[in-house]
Amino acid sequence: MSETRPSRGRPKGSGIDDRQQLGAIARLIASNPDLKPTTAIRAIGVSDPSVIRRLRDKFNVVRTELMQELQDTAAGIDAAKLVGPAEAGPDSPVKKSAPKGRLRPRTSTDRLRPLAALPLAEAGEARRASERPRAIPATKPSGKLRVAAVSDPQPAPPARNGSQRATAPARPSTPPSDEDGERAPASCTLTPVATQFFTTMLSASVIATSTLMAAHTTLANEFIRSPYMSLALRQQIALSEWAAGLVPLFPLSTKTAT
């Protein structure tokens, strides 16, 4: 039996980049010092035992550096809140607290900062320039339009005398009213061809109906007056008389109870 004990998990320094996961573990432990590294590793969503062991071993090695880095970052943020970025010099601890190789993500306040840093006069001038309407350049007429405008001048209206202007009264303009619509002649919606076709079809249907009723009446009269119907009626009468003869007639008793 071999006495050498195999190492658990992957060896340290295997080339896997775990800086983001180690930073997340360090932030969890910084927020809750009573939290254990294994619990913090499971809290970030890692469930593989080998990965948990690897991260725990790496974190135990660089734990002091990560915690110091978090403290420096927190101190730099607090100092930046107290001292403005314009007052902080190049050798101020605010700029030195940020670790090398890590850049703070740019936020919306950074994009708005150059506008806020402008003087009030320049900012007002820039705002007025942006709000000032732009002049639309006038389009020059083409050569054909120029020739047409020069060759076809509009005739000037004849001049009127002052007496004509005074004597000719201005015609009052009356707005259109509902009475104008009533005076207009009514227009027929149906054309003469459509009216004639409708009348023809109506008369044809009336004639066909009357002809059919007359034919039915004639057929019924002929059927009733036929010899077959007369023979059937005679046989029915004879059969009724024969059946009546089979029934005996009993005299009615005229006696009364005493």
RAHULIN-V520556 format. One line per field, one symbol per residue. burial: b if it has 24 or more other C-alpha atoms within 12 Angstrom, else e. A space follows every 10 residues. Layout:
burial=???
This chain:
burial=eeeeeeeeee eeeeeeeeee bbbbbbbbbb eeeeeebbeb beeeeeeeee bbbbbbbbbe eebeebbebb eebeebeeee eeeeeeeeee eeebbebbee eeeeeeeeee eeeeeeeeee eeeeeeeeee eeeeeeeeee eeeeeeeeee eeeeeeeeee eeeeeeeeee eeeeeeeeee eeeeeeeeee eeeeeeeeee eeeeeeeeee eeeeeeeeee eeeeeeeeee eeeeeeeeee eeeeeeeeee eeeeeeee
